[in-house]
Amino acid sequence: MEQILIWAIFGYALIVGLGGVFGYMKAKSAKSLVSGLISGLILLFSWFLAIKTPTVGLGIATLMAAVLLVVFITRFARTRKFMPAGMMMLLNLVAMLAFLVGWLNLV
């Protein structure tokens, strides 16, 4: 289970980073590009750490997913549009819960 979660961090990092790129391409939002790439890089760093020290990597990934969850809840409340805010809100909720459960099992 631990290895699945570690690789889930990698996939999640790619989705978040590519989401920022697509946000920039579709809406010309430099803010989406920068925040998506920075978040993706932080998640890639947490994936790298999780390979060596799973508790640290999963902890950082959980925290990052929680931060992104708050961002997308706020964005969804403002826009009331499922795409992309609602979808990302759900993705971040699932990721945060999965990483949190994995982290709690290791601690």
C-alpha positions in Angstrom: 0.0 0.0 0.0 2.8 2.3 0.9 4.4 2.0 -2.6 1.1 2.7 -4.3 0.7 5.9 -2.3 4.3 7.0 -3.1 3.6 6.5 -6.9 0.2 8.3 -6.4 2.2 11.4 -5.2 4.1 11.3 -8.5 0.9 11.1 -10.6 -0.8 13.8 -8.5 2.2 16.0 -9.0 1.9 15.6 -12.8 -1.8 16.3 -12.7 -1.3 19.5 -10.7 1.6 20.7 -12.8 -0.1 20.0 -16.1 -3.3 21.6 -14.7 -1.4 24.8 -14.3 -0.1 24.6 -17.8 -3.6 23.9 -19.2 -5.0 26.8 -17.1 -2.5 29.1 -18.7 -3.2 27.8 -22.3 -7.0 28.0 -21.9 -7.5 31.2 -19.9 -4.1 32.9 -20.2 -3.8 32.8 -16.5 -0.2 33.3 -15.5 -1.3 32.8 -11.9 -2.5 29.3 -12.7 0.8 28.5 -14.5 3.0 29.7 -11.7 0.9 28.1 -8.8 0.5 24.9 -10.7 4.2 24.5 -11.5 5.3 25.4 -8.0 2.8 23.1 -6.4 3.8 20.3 -8.9 7.4 20.8 -8.0 6.8 20.7 -4.3 4.8 17.5 -4.8 7.7 16.0 -7.0 10.0 16.9 -4.1 7.7 15.1 -1.6 7.6 12.1 -4.0 11.4 12.0 -4.0 11.5 12.2 -0.2 8.8 9.6 0.1 11.0 7.1 -1.7 13.7 7.3 1.0 11.5 8.4 4.0 7.8 7.7 3.4 6.6 9.5 6.5 8.2 12.8 5.5 7.2 12.6 1.8 3.6 11.6 2.6 3.4 14.4 5.3 4.5 17.0 2.8 2.1 15.7 0.1 -0.8 15.7 2.6 -0.1 19.3 3.6 0.2 20.4 -0.1 -3.1 18.6 -0.9 -4.8 20.4 2.0 -3.5 23.8 0.8 -4.7 23.1 -2.7 -8.1 21.9 -1.3 -8.6 25.2 0.4 -7.6 27.1 -2.8 -10.1 25.2 -4.9 -12.9 25.3 -2.3 -12.5 29.1 -2.4 -12.4 29.1 -6.2 -15.4 26.8 -6.5 -17.4 28.9 -4.0 -16.6 32.0 -6.0 -17.3 30.7 -9.5 -19.8 27.8 -8.9 -18.3 26.1 -11.9 -17.5 22.4 -11.7 -14.7 22.7 -14.3 -12.0 23.1 -13.3 -12.5 24.3 -9.7 -15.0 21.6 -8.6 -13.1 18.8 -10.2 -9.8 19.9 -8.7 -11.5 20.4 -5.3 -12.6 16.7 -5.4 -9.2 15.5 -6.7 -7.5 17.3 -3.8 -9.9 16.0 -1.2 -9.3 12.4 -2.4 -5.6 12.9 -2.5 -5.4 14.6 0.9 -7.4 11.8 2.5 -5.4 9.0 0.9 -2.1 10.6 1.8 -3.3 11.3 5.3 -4.4 7.7 5.9 -1.1 6.4 4.5 0.9 8.8 6.7 -1.1 7.9 9.8 -0.5 4.2 9.2 3.3 4.9 9.1 3.5 7.1 12.2 
